[in-house]
Amino acid sequence: MQVITAGRTGPNRSVRFGGDAPLDDRGRRDIEALAGSVAGPVAVCGPEAATVESARLLVEEPVVDDALRTLDVGSWAGLTPEEIDPRDLAAFFTDPASRPHGGESVEEFVRRAHDWRDSTNTAGASIVVAMPVAQALLCDHPAGYFRVEVRPATSYSWSRH
């Protein structure tokens, strides 16, 4: 499976949690430049605005799957790290079961992404997802989530071990 991350948005540039912003001009250009390297048909995409827009630049009518929605960061949506209590940030980044924002824990999120990945036939296909979803799909377990580094408008390969 080829995992393609959505193009850049304004919140990517300003480092904010959550949100559902459209692609910015660079995000569109980066996805268009990536089009030639898409390995297989774009089978599905997540529901976020930038994700759907990115997928539409690669295929006319992508199938949107809500199971590929990004991490729910609850009350942190739209905030910068500087606007969040450092103790809460520390808990979020070090304990995969923590939910200081009231949304989804990293543990729950990774489990949801892995359940989708393990129950869906994606052999030879490409999917377009938000960067947090790519991290979840590519990590081996929730404790490794933050060790997976992804960038906007980039392609990653994943295969069953």
Salt bridges, closest charged atoms under 4 A:
ASP24 OD2 - ARG8 NE 2.84
ASP24 OD2 - ARG13 NH1 2.49
ASP25 OD1 - ARG28 NH2 2.96
ASP30 OD2 - ARG26 NE 3.29
GLU53 OE2 - ARG28 NH1 3.05
ASP66 OD2 - ARG69 NH1 3.42
GLU83 OE1 - ARG16 NH1 3.72
ASP85 OD2 - ARG87 NH2 2.61
GLU104 OE2 - ARG112 NE 2.89
GLU107 OE1 - ARG111 NH2 3.89
GLU108 OE1 - ARG99 NE 3.90
ASP118 OD1 - ARG117 NE 3.35
ASP118 OD1 - ARG160 NH1 3.51
